[in-house]
């Protein structure tokens, strides 16, 4: 029984990969053949496999597994036709661009049948294998999940090889599908020879192959596909290449070729081709030999050959076999191929490396680089290679998407990238503007953008007038549009980092911008102004997120207890998911490198999958044997595999630009080995943990394919286009390496509490990780986001002047630095200037840090207005200052000392003083540097820091020192007096209440100047004290906490209502959730207005609102009945200090708490919520 079972599982893998390869080709024909479509296919496929695995786990099917495998056959047919007619089902016309949302939804639905069944049958197969083994041997197979995985991988390997060989021979996909079905049916029949139904299915498939029914099926499908666009009676036939299937016939009276869901060639319609020829040939009017690259370019070739001077045209295509096969079809219909038309059956780069011919003109008539394979024609390496086949003074032209009157960010970046690439290789670059723009480059000096000159050049070519009217070139090369488009490209190059625009084989930026254009056309807005920051900092964010997980996992394990024999099932789950992601990502990177060098791999995709699956088979089989031999998992197994995996990634990183095809074969195999090797490890851990075979199979299959789905989408659509190959590989190496952490860390803590505590603990780590990741990502974006200050100043200039068209101007300051400002003319003919105070008054520092103003003055230096464009001040206090700020704009003259006698605003002293300082200093310096007015020096009273800040620092320091000392000699009455003093001095008098504003000022790195001031103490020193001594601030110094405790002390014993400690823990978790929500909101917006919900921000200040007073009153009433209700349950600032206090470096030097006597809900000495108030240490109650 063992061999027939193995044959069935092998056949499942064989059919699954064969079906996936064939359906992938169908998918690309129905959807756009770009990376968005590819990512949608593989992501939806793998997600359905994961869903099927879960469904198999929930299913109660236990018998007749072999019969169920035959469901693959109708599932394939169903999915084949669902993809074929997906545009009709989705309501998208054949010539329309698939909206991204519709594409994702449609691909998800259309991809369901076969992929869902793949995961479903894997889980049932694990149950079937384990059950049959038990019934036959009386004992359960050691690792049935790993064995099914191994056999399925081996079958997939064989299926990939078979499909590749058959496609290379031109076998119709329908015939290949039938052969794969025959392999499956034969294996099922062998498993249960006595079943007539299975034998009948096999006989039917054999008869279909023998009778040629599959070819009739293929013809029927081809006609149906043609009919979706054109009348059925005009269909004439089809031909196939290694990379695609092409249908041909007539569109009206014109011959047409159809592929990828649309008409790709109309050889004898030359209207557009004539425009392209004229636009290019006028730049090189003496061209004799021309190279044309691109689909739909036969009309260009034929038009060129009509000119007497053209001696030869070579036509190359991304599908190398297509031109020759098309000419064969045309010749068979009686058309004679021109003698001087050359159609090499070679990849473009291969041809360029091998040819001795030199070309006067090379026309690259290619679509936007929306796929990895198309990007290779726009890179610096390709341009350098193309330059080697040009004659002296030869020219090359590239088609790019442009715009008539507007160029958005993506179009501007795409054009700027192409322009920068060409200018790096050639001395001269000319531009033809428009929706279809052309960039012409040459080392010769005869390129021109003069429409009259180009018209005359083209008109002098013998026969050119009969091809295209020379005067029409006047409308193609419009000087004003050339100037506009070129200026946009120049500005983009100037304002954008070189690495963001440079397009190379390993950093496909043309692909990125083309995908963003496709997204916008598909109804999805691009990243806009955040894109440069994402490109520069995105890889850092990904790497930091993975490293953060590793650190948190290590800390979690160090503080956990675990028996030596207890398996880490969660780490096994993460191992399978992350390695599934890494394996798919590494395969995508290798395929990208392969395509960059050798072109499209549609033919080889099955072979590549076979190599990967063979490696997966070998790796999983070897690991299974090792685990069975030792009957245990050695500690060195996973770290060793991880180390080898990282070395493999490093080898790929170090690959030279030019290598042999054969080198890729072992790389794909090794990628498979180091993906499959982890599956038996996880299966072994689940077996030790007592999981049943179907349960283990379902979870591991789900995680493996979910990781693969994430890897396919993230790598192909996000990481490669945005970060390039080097950064992507570094991120993958970090992801792989983090799996060694659990094996290298030994648990040594104590596990305490019940099920709730055990659930809350990992949830707390997860919440911390999410919050830290969002804040770190936000900080990286802020650090890399260039031009933000200039944009804010421009927006403020337009708002304050009411003029949309303001001009940017520059000046030099007295210290030699530069200043950028904006000038505008108001409707009353007054000229005004808007500038930023930041470069002019760097010492203007408020409570939360520097304050930047946008200031508007006229030519006489009269202040016309100002507004705050950047600050970290509390929004409520800025609202308090609005009437005062308006009063300052009353004819004040720049540099006149008009603000010297203006008083600061009580309750917002530091903020108002900083605004005065910024106004006085910046207007004076601007008047002197730009307006030529003699300005008065800033008043020392305004420019210096107030002495009160030093007083605040010393008072706070004194309170903290007393609090630390009081911990050693706890006394109830002293504590009460001390708490009352904290309410009065730090609270009412100084308004130095620690709140969420200070938390996010620290986390957002908006730290006040390193001076002995109250804000610096509360933002920086307080967390440092808590790190050293524990959360002594909340226990002693917090004014609002002290007020709550004093109110609670007034409660008579008869009104004691404090719940049990086991109940309090549910409420105490809420403050951490609130902290996470605030962290996420702040990280996404970087707006301090999100913390306005925290009443501590303004409770003791002049800017408190009635709602804050109401909240505080309600909290105090609750604190009367439930001690420190806000501190224990709702305070996000207290939650942050509790997390920080968990470090407590001087823990052994301070008195230990007595949690059993705690009346605030603390249950053990290690709980983060301990306030270190020492109430539990009083000698008497």
N, C-alpha and C positions, 0 to 999 in steps of 0.2 A: 504493500500500500504506500510505502514511503516514496518510491520513485514516481508513481502517477501523481501524487500530491505535489511533488516538486515540479513536475511538468506543467501542472495547471498554474501554479504561481509564476513559473517562468513565462508561460504564455500570456499571463495577465500583464506582466511588465513589457513583453514584446508588443502586444497590441496597444497598450497605453501610449508608449512612446511613438509608435508608428502613427497612431491616430493624432497625437499632439502635433507631430511634424506636418502632417497633411492639413490639419485644421488651421495651423498657423499660416500656411500659404493661402488658404481660403480667407482667413481673417484679414491679412494684409491687402488682399484684393478688394474686400468689401469696405474696409476702413482706410483712412489715410495711412500710407505706408511709412509713417514717421515714428519717432521714438515715443510719442504720446500713445499711438496705436499699439506699438510693441509692448510698452509698459502696461497698457490696459489689458492686453491679452494675457501676459504671464501673471500679472497680479490677480486678475479675476480667476484664471485657471487654478492657481495655487490656493487661493482663498476657498474656492469650491472644493478642492481636495481636502482642505482642512475641515470644512463644514461636513463633507461626506464622512470623514473619520469620526466626527462627533456623533453624527446620525447612526453610524454603525455601532457605536458604543451604546446608544439608547435602544437600538433594535433588539428584538427578542428572537430573531431568526437564528436557528441553530442547526438546521438540516438543509441538505441539498444545495450546498454552497456551489458545487460545480454548475448546477443549472443557472444559478444567479449570475455566474460569470458571462453567460451568453447574452445577458442584457446589454453588454457592451455593443452588440451589433446594431440593434435598433437605436441605441443612444447615439452612436456615431452618425447614422443616417439623419436622425433628428437634428443634431447639432450642425451637421454639414448644411442642411437646408435652412436652418435658422440663421446661420452666418450668410448664406447666399442671398437670402431675402431680408437681411437685417434693415436695410434702408427703407424698404417698403413698410416693414413692421414698425420702424421708428418714425416714419413720416418725414424722412429726410430725402430730398430729391437727389438724383444721381450726380448732378453738377454742383450741389451745395456742399459747403464745408460742414463737416459733422461738428455741431456744438459740443464742447468738451463734456458738459453734464450728460447730454444725450448719448455721447460715445461711451462714457463710463457705464451708464445704466444699461445701454444696449449690449455692450460687450459682457457685462456681468450676467445678463439673462441668457444671451446666446451661447456663452461658454459653459453653461451649467451641466448638460447631460453627461458627457463623458468624464469631465473632471470630478463632478460630484460622485459619480459611480466609482472612480478610481480610489478615492478616500474611503468610501463606504465598503468596497470589497476588500481593501487592505485590512480594515478592522475585523471584518467577518473572517478573512483568511487567517488572521492570528488566532481567533477563537476556534476555527475549524482545525488548524494545525495542532493546537494544544489539545483539543478534545479527542481527535483521532489518535494522537500519540498516547494519550492516557488510556483510551479504550483498548489499544493494542498492547501496550507494555505494562499497564498498571501503574505507571508513574508518569509524572508530567515532564514533558520535554524541558530541558534546562532553560533555553532562551528562545521560545517559539517566535517572539516578536522580531528578534534579530534575524532568525532564520528566514522568515517571510520577507523581510527587508532585503536580505542578501540575494535570495532567488529572484525577487522582483527586479532588483538592480541588474542582475545578470541578463534577465530577459529584455530589459530596456536597452542594454548595450547591444544585444543581437538585433533588436528591432531598429535601432538607429543605423547600424551598418547596412541592414537590408534595404531600408528606405533610401539611403544615400545611393547605393549601387543601382537600384531600380530607377530612381529619378535621373541619374547620370546617363542611363540608357534610353531615356525618353519615355519610360513606361507611364501611362496615364495614372493620375492619382487614384481614380476609381478602381483600377486593376490592383494597385498596391494595397488599397483598403481591403479588397476582397481576399487577397493573399494573406494579409495579417489576420483577417477573420477566420480563414481556413486553418491557420496555425493554432488559434485559440480553440476552435471547434474540435480539431483533431486531438488536442491535449485533453479536453473535457471528455471526449469519447473514449480515450485511452484510460481515463480514471474510472469510468463506469461503462465497460464494454457492453454490458447487457442492456443498456438503455437504447431502444429503437429511436427515440426522439433525437438523441444526440448524434447517432449515426446518420439519421436523415438530414440533419442540419449540415453535417460535413459533406454528404453527397450532393446537396443542393449547391453548396459553394463550389465544389469541384465542377459540377455541370455548368455553372455560370462562367467559370473561367474557360472551360473547354469550348463553349458555344459562342464565345465572343460577346456575351451579354454585357460585360463590364465596359467594352468599347462603345456599345450602344448607350449605356448609361452616361459615359463621358460626353458623347455627342449631344445627348439630351441636355445635360447640364450646360454645355457651352452655348447651345442655342437659347436656353432660358436666360443665361447671363447676358447675351447679346440683346435679347428682346427687352430687357429692362431699359435700354437706351434707344435702340433703333429697331425698325421693323424686322420681323422674323425672316421675311423672304429675301432680305438683302444680306443675310449671313452667308458666308462662303466657306469658312473653315477656320482652322486654328493651327498654330505651331507652338512648340515649347522650347525653352532653353533651360539651362541649369538653374536660372534665377527666376523664371516666371513662365506664365502661360499667356499667349497673345491670341486674340480672336481678330479675324479680318473679314471685311465685306465692303459694303457701299453705304455711304451716307448721302442719299440722293444719287447724284451722278459721280460723286467723288469717292475714291478708294479711301478707306479708313481702317485704322488698327485700334483695337480696344485692349486695355490692360489696367489693372489696379482700380477697377470700377469706373473708368472713364475713357474717352477717346484720347489716345496718346500720340497718334500720328495721322496726318492727312498730307501725304507726300506731294500732292499736286495743287494744293492751295497755298499760294505764295505771297499773300498780301503782307502778312506780318514778317515773313522771311525777307521780303524786299526792304522793309524798314530796317531790319537788323543789318542786312548787307550794306545798305547805304550809310547807316550810322557808323559802321566799323571801317568800311573800305575808304571812306573819305579821310580817315586818319592815316591810312597807308595806301595811297592810290596806285603805287607801283608794285603792289603785291603780286607775286607769281604763284607761290605755293601757300596754301591755307590749311590750317588744322582746325577742325570743328569738333567740339566735344559737347555732348548733351543729348537728351531725348527730344524727339520731335524736330530734329535738325536736318532731316533729309531735304526738305524744301530749301533750306539755306545752302546746302551743298549743290543742289541742282541749279539754283539761281546763280551761284558763283561760277559754275561751269559753263553758263551761257555767255560769259564775258570772254572775249578772245584772249586777253592777256593771262588768264588763269591757266597755268600749266598742270596743276594737280591739286586735288582736295582729299584730305584724309579725314574720315568720319569715325570718331570713337564714341562709345556709349558706356554708361555705368554698367549695363549688361553687355559684356563683350561679344556675345554671340548674336545679339539682336540684329545689328545692321546687316550681317551676311544672310541671316535667315529671312529677313524682310526682302532683301533683294532677290533671293531665290524664289520667294512667292510671287514677286512682281514679274520676274523673268518667265515664270511658268504661265503667267497670264498674257504673255506676248510683249511685255515692255522690255526694252533693251537697256541694260545698265551702261551708263557713260564710261568710256574707256579710261578717263583720268580720275575716276572716283575710287579711292582706296578704302577698304573696310577691314582693317586688321582685326583678327579674332583674339585680341589681347586686352588685358586690363590697361587702363590709361597709363598708370605709372610704369607698368612693365614695358609698355611700348615706348614711353619717353626715355627709359633707361637704355633700351636696346637699339633704337633707330639711329641711322646715320643721316637721315634727311633733315634739312634745315628749313624752317617755315618763316615766311615774311609776316604772317598774321595768324594768330591763334584766337579763335572765338569760343569762349566758354558759355554756351547757352544752357545753363543749368538752373533748376529750380532752387528755391531757398533751401539751406542746409538743415532741413528738419529731421534728418536721420544721421546716425553716426557715420554711415558710409558716404553720404553727400558732403559732410564736413571736410573730408580729406581733400576735396578739390578747392578749398578756400584757405588752406593753411600756408604758413611761411615756407614749410618744406616743399610743398607742391609747387608754389610759385618759383622757388629756386630751381627745382627740377625742370619746370616748364621753360625757364629762361635758357637752359642749356640747349634747347632745340630751335631757338630763334636765330635767324640770320642777323647780320650786322644791321642795327637800326630796326630790327623786327619789333612788332608790337603785339601785345596781348590784351584782350578785353574780357571783363567779367560782368555778367548780368547780376544785379542785385535789386531787391525791392526798395522803392523810394516813395516819394510823395510829390504831388503837384504843388500844393501850397502849404503843407504842414508835415513836419517830421516829428513824430512822437519819440519818446525815449528809446524804445526798442529799435525802431527804424534808424534813428540817429546813431545808436551804438553799432548796429549792423553795418551801416555804411562807413562809419568811422573806422571800424575794425578792418574792413576791406581796404580802405584808403591807406591806413597805416601799414598794412601788410605789403601793399604794392609799392609804397614809397620807400620801404626798407630795402626793396630789391631793385627798383628802377629809379632813374634820375627824374623822369617826367611822368605825370599822371594827368589825364584829361577826363572830364566828366560830361556825360550826356544826362540831363535831369529827366524827371518824370516818375510816374508810378513804376515803370520798368526802366530803371536807371542802368547806365553802363559806365564802367570805369576802364579807361584805356591807359596802358602803361608802356613805356619804351625808354630805352637809353638814347634814342635818337632825339633830335631837337625839333622834329617836324610835327609833333602833336599840337593841336590847336583847339580852341573853344570859340573861335570867331565863326559865326554862321555863314557869313559871306565868303570867307576863305574856304570853308569846307564845301560849300555849294560849288564853288568854282573848281575845286579839286575833283569832286565827284563827277562834275559835268565833263571834265576832260578825259574821263575813262571811256574808251571805245565801247559802245553798247550799253553804258550805264543808264542813259536817259530812257531807254526802252524798258529797263528793269524798274526804275524808281525815278520820279521827277526830281531833279536836283534842287529846284526851288523849295520843295517840301522840307528840305533839311533846315531851312530857316526857322521852321516851327519846332524842330527837334532840339536845336541848340539855342534856346532862348537865354540871352545874357543875364537877365535879372533872376531867372530861376537857377541858373548855374551859380550865380553869386550867393543866392540864398542857401542853396543846398550845400555848397562848399563851406560856407560860413558856419552852418550847423555842425558839419563834420569837424571843422577846425576847433570850434568851441568844445565839442565833446571830447576831442583828443586832448585839448588843453586842460579841461576840468576833470579828466578821468585818469586814474592810475594806469600805467602801461600794462600791468598784468591783467587788468580787467578787459582790455580790448585786444591784446595780442592773441591771435588765433594760431595755434600750433597743433601738431598731430597729437600731442598729449594734453593740450588744454583747449578743448573745442569750443571756443567762444562764439563762432559763427552758428554752431548748433544751438547754443543757449539763446541767442537773440532771435534766431529763426523760430524756435519753440515758443518764445514769449510773444512773438508776432502772431503765431498760430493760435496761441491761447487767447489773445485779445480779439482776433477775428472770430474765435469760437465763443465769444461772450464772457471771457474771464479776464478781469483786470490784472495786469502784471504788478510786480512789486514796486514799481514807480521809484520814488526817491530812496527807498530802502535797499534797492538792488545793489548799489556799490558796496554798502556795508555788508550785505549778505555774501557777496563774492569775496570780500577780503577777510571776513571774520567767520564765515559759515563753517569752515573746516575746524577752526578752533572751538567753535560751539559744540560740534559733534564729538570731537575728541574729549572735550571737557565733560560732556554728559556721560560718556562711557567711563572715564576715569572717576567721576563722582560716584557712579554706581559701584565701581570696584572698592573705593574707600568706604562707602557706607556698608557694603556687604562684609568687608573685613571687620569693621567695628561691630556690626551686628553679630558676627560669629564669635568674636572675642568676648562679647558680653553674653554669650549663650552657653548652655550646657548641652553636651551631646555624648552619648555613649560611643565608644570606639567603633562598635559594630553597626551603629545606626547610620543608614544611608542618607545622604543629603539629596532628597528627591527634588527639591526646588532647584538646586544647582544643576541637577540632571536636566530638568525642564529648560532652564536658561541655556545650558550647554547645547541642546538640540536646536533651540530657536536661533541662538546667536550664530551657531556654526552653519545652520541652513541659510541664514542671511549672508554670512561671510562667504560661503561656498558659491552662492548665486552671484554675489557681487564680484568675486574674483573671476568667475567665468565671464561675466559681462565685460570686465576690464580686459581680459585676454581676447575676447571676441572683438572688442573695439580696437585693440592694438593690431590684431590680425587684419581687420578691415582697413585700417589706416594704411597698411603696407600692401595688401593683396586685393583689396576690393571686397565687394559684397560676398557673404558666405551663405546665401540661401541654399545652395546645393550642399554645403558642408555642415549645415546646422544639425542635421541628423547624425552625421559622423562625430561632430563635436559632442553632442549629447551622449553618443555611444561611448566615447572615450571617457567622459566624465562618469557615466554610470558604471563602466568597467572599473574605474578607480574606486568608486563607492562600493562596488561589490567586493573588490580585493581588500579594501580597508576594513569593511565591516566583518568580512569573513576572518581575517587575521585577528582582529580584536576579539571576536567571539571565541575563537580557538584559545586565545590567551586567557580569557576569563574562565572558560570551562576547565582549562588545565589547572589553574590555580584555585578555582572555585572562590575567588575573592578578587577585589579590585586593589591592586597595589597603589601605594600613594604616589609613585612616580609616573603612573600611566598617563594621566591627563596632562600634568606639566610637561612631560616629554613630548607628547603629541602637539601641545600648544607651541612649544619651542620650535619644533620642526615646521609647524604651520607658519609661524612668523618668519622663519628663514625662507620659506617658499615665497611669501609676500615680498620679502627683501630682494629675492632673485628677480621677480617680475619687475620690481622697482628699478633694478639695475640693468634691465634688458637694453641692448643697443637699439638704435633706430632701425637698423637693417639686419634681419636675421632670416635664417632658412625656415620654410614652412614646417619642416620636420621637427624643429625645436618646440613648436607649439603642442605637438602630440603628447610628449611626456608631461608638459605643464598642465594640460587639461586632465590627464590621468592622475597626477599628484593632487590637483585640486579636488578631484573626486575622492581619492584615498583619504585625504585629510578632512573631508566632510563626512564620509561614511563611517570613519573609525569611531566617532563619538556615539553613534546610535546604539550599539550594543552596550556601551557603558551605562547610558541612561536606562536601557531596558533591564540591565542587571540590577541597578539600584532599585528600580520599581519592583522587581521580583523579590528582592530581599525585604522590601517594605510591605510585601504581601498583596501587591496589586495583581489582579487577574490579567490574563493575556490580552483579552479584548479591551480592557480598560487601559492597559499600558500601550497597546497598539494605537488606540484612538487618540490618546493624548500626544504620544510622540509623533504620530503622522500629522496631527493637526499643527503641532508646534514647528515641525520640520518644514512643512509647506507654507505656514504663515510666515516663517522667517524667510523662505525663498521668495514669497510674494513681496515682502518688504524690501528684500535685496534687489529684486528686479525693478521695482518702481523707483526706489531711492537712487540706485546707482545709474540706471539708464537715463532717468529724467531729471534728477536733481544733482547728484554728486559729480558725475563726470562732466556734464555741461558747466556746472558752477565752479567746481574746485579743480578739475583736471585730474589726470591719472596719478601724479605723485601724491597730492593731498588725499585723494580717495584711498590709495593704498596705505597711507599712514593711518587713516581712520580705521581701516579694516584691521591693521596690525594691532591697534589698541583694543579693538573689539575682541579679537582673538585672544590677546594676552590677558585680558581681564578674567578669562575663565580659569586661569591658574590660581587666582586668589583663594578660592575655597579650599583647594588642595594644600596650600601653603600656610593656611591659618588654622590654628588649633583653638577650639572652643574652651574657654576657661571660666566663664561666668556661671552664675546660678540662675536657673529658670524658676521663676516664682509666679504665683497667681493662678487664677482659673482661666477658663476658655476666653473670657473677655480680655484679660490682660495679655494672653498669648496672641490674640487677634489685633489688639491695639498697638502692640509693640512693632510688628512689621509695618502696620499702617502708618505709624508715626515716622518710621524711617522713609517710607515712600513719600509721605507728605513733605518731609524735609528735603528729600531729593528733588521733588517737583518744584518746590519754592526756590531752592538754591539754583536749579537749572534755569528757571525763568529769569531770576535776577541776574545771574551771570551772563545769560544770553543778551539781556537788555543792556548790560554794561558793555559787552563786546560791540553790540550794534552802535551804542552811543560813541564808543571810542573810534570806530571805523567810519562812522557816518560823516563824511566830509560835506562842506558847503551848507550845513544847517544854519550857522550863524548868518551867512550871507542871505539865505532864503528868508529867514525871519526879518532881517533888516529890510529886504526888498518889499516884503508884505507890509511891514509897518510904514515904509515910505509911501506906498500906494494908498494905504488907508488914511494917513495923516494929511496927504496932499490932495487926495481925491483925484489924482491923475494916474491913469493906467500906464502911460508911456513915460517912465523916468529913465534918465541916462546914468550909467555908471561912470564915475570919475575917480581919479587917484591923486594922492598928494604925499609929500614926504614930510615927516614930522621933524622936530628939532633934534631928536635923538637918532635920526637916520633911518628909522623904521618907516614902513609904508602904511598908508591909510586909504581904505576904500570907502566911498560915500556915494550917495545918489543925489542928483540935482533934478529939479522939475520947475516948470513955469506954471503958476496958478492962472485961473481964468482972468484975474485982474492984472495980469502981466508981471506979477511979483515973482522974482526968482527965489526959490527956497532950496535949502540943503538939508538932507537927513543923514545922520551919521550915528555910529554906535559909540557908546561911552567906554566899551571894554578896552580898546587899545589906548585910550586917552586917560582913563582914571582906573588903573588896575587896583588901587587900594580901596575902592568902594566896596566894603564887605559888610553885609548885614548879619542878621541873626543866623541864617542858614548858609551863608557863604557869599560869594560875589554877586552883585546885582548889576545887570546890564540894561541900559536904557537906549532907546532909539530917540534921538533928539532932533528937533526941526528948528532951524533958524533961517532968517532971511539974510540978504546981502549986507544989511546994516548990523547984523549980529543980534537982532531982536528975537527972543525966544518965542516961537510960534506954537510949541507944544512938545510933549514928550510922553513916552509910554514905556512900561517895563516889558522887555522882550525875553528876558531870561533871569530867573532867580529861583532859589530854593526856599523862599520864605513861606510861612504858613498863609494859605490863601485868605483865611479870615482876617489876618492882620493887614494884608494888602487892601482888602475891601475897606477896612477901617481908615486907611490912608487916602482913599480916593478923593474925598472933599478937600483935604489938605493939599494933595498934589495939584488939583485944579486951581487952587488959589495961588500957586507959584507962577502960573503962566499969566502974568499981568504986566506985559511990556518989559520984562527983565532983559537986560542987555548982556550978551556974552562977555565974560571976563571983567564985569564992572564991580564985582563984589556984592551983587544984589542979594545973595543968599546968606551973607555973614550974620545978619541980625534975625534970621528966621529960626524960630525955636523948633526943636524936635517934638514929636507927638508922644505924649505920655501913654505908656502901654505898648508902644511900638517904637521905642527909642532907637534901638540899633538899626532897624529897617529905615526909619525916616532920616537918621543921620547919614546912612550910606547913600540914600537918594540925593540928599543935599550935596554930599561930597562929590558924587558922580556928576551932578549938574554943574557945579561950580568949576571943577577941574576940567571936565571935557569941553565945556563951552569956551573956556578961556584958551585952551590949547588949540581948539579948532579955529577960533577967531584969529589967532596969531599965524597958524600954518596955512590956512586957506583963504580967509577973508582979508588978511593984511591988517587986522586991527590989533592994537596993543592991548593985551589982556592983563588983568590984575592977577597976581599970584593967589592961589587958594589960601583961605584963612587957615592958620594953624589950628584954630578951634574946630574947624570942620575936618581938616585933613587928618588930625591925630585921633587915636582911639580913645574913647572916654575912660576915665579912671574908674567909674562904677563897675566896669567889667572885671577889673582885678579884684574888687571887693567881692563880687559874686563868686569868683573862683575860690577865694580864701574861705568864705563862709561855707560853701559847699564842701570844700576839703575838710574843714573842721567838723562838720556834721558827720561825714563819712568816717573820719578817724575816731570820733566818739562812738559811732555805731559799732565799729570793729572791736574797740576796747570793751564796750558794754557786753559783748558776747561772752567774755570771760567771767564777768560778775553780774549775772542776770538778776534784776530786781524789778518787781512788778511796778512799784510806785515811781521809780526812776524812769522806767519805760514810758509810763503814761505822761510824765512831764516832758520827756524827750519827744514823744509823738506830737504833743501839743505845740512844742517849739517848731517841729518840722512843718506843721500846717501853717504856722504864722510866717516863718522866715523864708524857707525855700518856696513855699506855696504862695501866700498872699503878698508878701513883700517883693520877692524876687521873680515870681512867675517862672520858676525853673522846675516845672513838673515834667518828669520823663514820660514820653508819649510815643506814639507810632511815628510821629514826624522825625524824632531822633533816631529811631530804629532804621528808617529808610534813608535818612541822611547818611548814616554809617554804611548801610548796605549798598547805597547808590554812589558811594565814594564822594558825596558832597559834604566833605568835612570842613568845618570852620578853620580859619587860619590857626596855625599852631602857636597860639598866644595864651597867656594865663587869663582866659575869659570864662564867663559862665557857660556860654554855648559850647566852647571846646570841652569843658569839664563834663557837661551832661551828655555830649555825643560820644566822646572818646574815653574819658577817664572812668565814667561809671561802668561801661562794659568791661574795662580792664580790671577794675576792682572786683567785679562779679566773677570774672575768670579766675582771679587769685583766691578769693575768700568765699565764693558762693554768692547766692542771691541776697546779699545783705542789704542792697538798696531797697528791694520790695519789702523786706522784713522790718526795716528801720526808717529809711530816709524818705521814702515816697510820700509826698504830702497827702495825696488823695487816699492812699492806703492807710495812712495814719488817721485821717478823718473817719474813714469807715470803721477802723478798729475802736476808736474812741466812742463812736456812736454805739457800736456793739457792746462796749463795756457798760453802757447805761441800761442794758436789758436785765430785768430781774430774772433770777433763776427759774421762777415759776413759768416764765414765758420762753424757756429754752426750747428751741425748735430744730436744732441742727440734726440733719438726718444721719444715718449710719455711714461710716466711711465707704462701705461698699456701694452706697448710692451716690455719694459725692463724686466718685470717679467718673461717672457718666457725664456730669456737668463740667468737670474740669477739662475734659477733652475738647470742649467746644471752643475754648480760647485758642487752641492750636489750629483748629479749622479756620477761625476768623483770621488768624495771622497768615495762614496760607492764602486765603482769598485776597487779603490786602496785598500780599507779596506778588501774587499773579497779576492783579489789577495794576499795581504800580509798575511791575516789570513790563507789561504790555503798553502802558501809556506814558510812563515816567512823568506822571502828573501828580503833584502833591495834593491836588484836590480830592484824590481818592481816599485820603486819610481823614477827611473832614468828619467821618462818622465816629471817630474816636473822641469822646468828650474830654479826655485828658489834654488834648492839644490846646484848648482855650479855656479850660474850666477855671483857672485862676487869673486869666488875662482880661484885658479891657475889651477884647473882640468876641467874647463869648456871646452866643446867640440864645434867645429864649428856649429853643429846643434843647440846647446843651444844659441849661439850668434845670429844665424839666427832667432830663435824663439823669443828671447828678442827684436831684432830689429823690427820684424813684430808686436809684441805686442805694442811697443812704437809708431809705426806708427798708429796703430788702436787707441791708447790712445790719439793721437793728435786730432782725429775726434770724438772719443767717450770716454769721461772722464773715466779714470781708467777701461779700457775695461777688462783687466785681473782680476782685483779685483772683479768686479761686476759679471763676467760670468764664469770664468774658474779656479779660484784659489782654489784648494782643501784645502790648509792650511788655507786660509781665511774662507772657508766654515766651517771648524772645529772650528775656533775661534768664528765664528758667533753663532754656536750651544752652545758653552761654554758661550759666552757672553749673551745668553738669560737668564741666571740665574741672573746676575747683582745684587748682594746682597746689594750694596750701591746705588741702583737706586734712592732712595729718597734724597740722599745727593749730587748727581751730577746734573748739569744743564740738563733740558729736551730738546730734539731736537725739531725742528719745521719742520715736514715732508712736509708741504705744500710748503716750500721754497727749498726743497732738489732738487739739480740738478743731483743726482746720482740714482734716481729712487725709493727712499723710499717713501711710500705712507702713512704710519701711524707710530706712535711712538713705536708700539709693534713689528715691523718687525725685524727679526733677521739680515737682511742685513744692518742695520744701522751701519756705520763705526765710529760714534761718532767723525766725523772730524770737526764738528761745523761750516761748511761752511754755513749752513742754519741760523746761529745765527749772521752773520755779520750784523752790523747796516746798511751798504749800500752795494749795489751790485757792 
